[in-house]
Amino acid sequence: MSEHAVVIAGGGPTGMMLAAELALAKVDVAVVERRPDHVLVGSRAGGFHSRTIELLDQRGVADRFLAEGQVAQAAMIATTVLDMGDFPTRHPYSLGIWQNQIERIMATWIAELPVQIYYGREVEGFAQDDDGVDVELSHGPSLRARYLVGCDGGRSVIRRAAGIDFPGWEPTKSNLIAEVEVTEEPPRGIRHDATGVHGLHRMEDGKTVRVIVTEQQLGPSSEPTLDDLSEALVTVYGTDFGIHSPTWISRFTDMTRQAEAYRAGRVLLAGDSAHVHYPAGGQGLSLGVGDAVNLGWKLAQVVNGTSPQSLLDTYHAERHPVAARALQHTMAQGALQRRDERMKPLVDMVSELAVMDEPRKRLAGIISGLDIHYDLGEGHPLLGRRMPDLDVVTADGPLRVFTLLHQAKPVLLNLGEPGGFDISPWADRVQLIDAAYVGPWELPVLGVVAAPTAVLIRPDGYVAWVGDGTDTGLRDALATWFGRL
């Protein structure tokens, strides 16, 4: 039986991002992936929103994804594009990049760290005790881990075996999505009708067409066929455009569910294992990456003995509300895709409101993830929010704040008198950086806030303490997040 500190079930974007976070913290982590490699057939899902690009930037790998993707103003509500060009971030846009590209880039990254991957295997069950988890695999010997994380999708074996309830809403509609070849030139653009949204888009190779079509009735749970796709296209367009030679065909629904708990003892959930929803708004991949970055450093500190297991409870406390709000938003987006006579007045009203400045910023903040606020108590508006990527000046020269987070280590950024803080008990855990910054402090949605004299930045880039010229509360914050001494 092989042993690892953490075993991750599922090697999709969420699982790989979590593996990277743990590996950066020198945790022995292994991923169990049912596929034989990370070559994904077809493009599948695609895209990251602004905060997710920032998270990748915090780890120094955003350029790898930006080099292969297409930046665009892609946040939408009803018929309105929510232009984020004036948002205070280096990435005021979304990134269009297919999931097969995302997974290839991530697989290359985690191989550099490195991470052990057990390809061609699945987790079939587990048994946990006070000291760890025995993980049963479909092939080969079992694994032993101190913690097991389920990143194995909406039908998660881990979630079910852990006995975690998955309440929510049953599906009311379904879509077919596919990549096929055609004999007729398809129309450009998206079409909405009383059923939902439909569209065909020619891929970069000039031969393959990506199709999405809403079915007239809720489709069965069985795998869809080319005939199913043909029938759905004929119903909407009057022709199936001579579709043939499918690369892949899949069906998704608007089923919306969220795990009641993200942790059961030594077992945790992230990504689609913890929440599923309709893909309207394109928040799925971003939610999963956000889960991974929130959980990774906390789990690493517990494994490394820096923090007690109770730190893991903050993962559910912080991420569950974020996903709950996203699920509400995707349900609203899904409803607005219908354009029958009774829905059109609501679509028009929402679209009209969304062009106004305050609603635009509020809605774009939700979709982009830039307005996420973890409840860390009362205090400065920065507390519990993402740290801006400021250009600061240190004794070694100018640098961006995000570069300080490349190794996923916390930072106490002192913007006051150099040498004003003594954190020697935590010196091996927290970077103390004396720096100067001249300029406004502006947060997405909220706007300009008062300049702090110091900030304690967690490895996930969120502010855990804000200084007002003194160190009041600093030691408590250090102990809470980075271990008592």
Secondary structure, DSSP 8 states (H G I E B T S, - for coil): -EEEEEEEE--SHHHHHHHHHHHHTT--EEEEESSSSS--SS--SEEE-HHHHHHHHHTT-HHHHHTTSEEE---EETTEE---TTSSSS--SEEEEEHHHHHHHHHHHHHHS--EEEET--EEEEEE-SS-EEEEESSSS-EEEEEEEE-S-TT-HHHHHTT----EE----EEEEEEEE-SS----SEEE-SS-EEEEEE-TTSS-EEEEEE-SS---SS---HHHHHHHHHHHHSS-TT-EEEEEEEEEE--EEE-S-SEETTEEE-GGGTEE---TTS-HHHHHHHHHHHHHHHHHHHHTTSS-GGGGHHHHHHHHHHHHHHHHHHHHHHHHT--STTTHHHHHHHHHHHTSHHHHHHHHHHHHSTT------SS-TTTTSB----EEEETTEEEEGGGGGTT---EEEE-SSTT----GGGTTTSEEEEEE--S-EEETTTEEE---SEEEE-TTSBEEEEESSS-TTHHHHHHHHH---
